């Protein structure tokens, strides 16, 4: 079966996208919310019912496992990369010093 036959069978154009008027795949109706929007709304509602930011803070402070889980959640919400410019002159001075390991000092 040639590529054009496959495209005709799938009702796709030369660019691989569905052609206008494709009755087999009408897509999501205009104005309807997608699944992610519905999930986000449900999550935010549950978050508020469980105490909101204050409840989350109290839960994270209960023990180390909760604190670790909290930081794991936060890292998943942050962007993977940031693009921007910084002025090195405005950065604070950071000084690194070598600290001897406790085991090294006892062995000598």
Secondary structure, 3 states (H helix, E strand, C coil): CCHHHHHHHHCECCCCCECCCCCCCCCCCCCCCCHHHHHHHHHHHHHHHCCHHHHHHHHHHHCHHHHHHHHHHHHHHCCCCCCCCCCHHHCCCCCCCCCCCHHHHHHC
